[in-house]
């Protein structure tokens, strides 16, 4: 089983740049998408933001996903984390979470920097919601600590990832469990309205 998973990973790293999953690589080269850049990273706006503010921090080094990170990437992950915090500090009126998806769908490792209003027309599905509000979302500080302390990251199994994505909808601010996404999105607006008061 392990050998099969490895072959799938290798196959995905060789996908064509024209494949939909290579969209981030194109965005990294698009001046209109770039928010910030240095010798190690590029920060872009997510083309399909799942909240009012949604940025992606990507390394210039060709690292396919978070699961290819090794001990020698500690400085890079710390730098990505620090850059993300720099973005958050500029948005004092909003709360943010910073982290990685446990089973990313896009080529090139990327760190999500996303506001917790989750108020966006691009947030459409249960999977979208649960990818940010369950343990499927790996918080950057935890990832950096795990790599620093253990020298490697412990991968979450595909089965567990699917379980997280299929979790019953639940508001991230209270105990309400809406029956579907339209109900959840209406409910989220009540929290946003309270924040404005």
Secondary structure, 3 states (H helix, E strand, C coil): CHHHHHHHHHHHHCCCCCCHHHHHHHHCCCCCCEEEECCCEEEEECCCCCCCCEEEEEECCCCCCHHHCCHHHHHHHHHHHHHHHHHHHCCCCCCEEEEEECCCCCCCCEEEEEECCCCCCCCCCHHHHHHHHCCCEEEHHHHHHHHHHHCCCCCCCHHHHHHHHCCCCCCCCCCCCCCCHHHHHHHHHHHHHHHHC
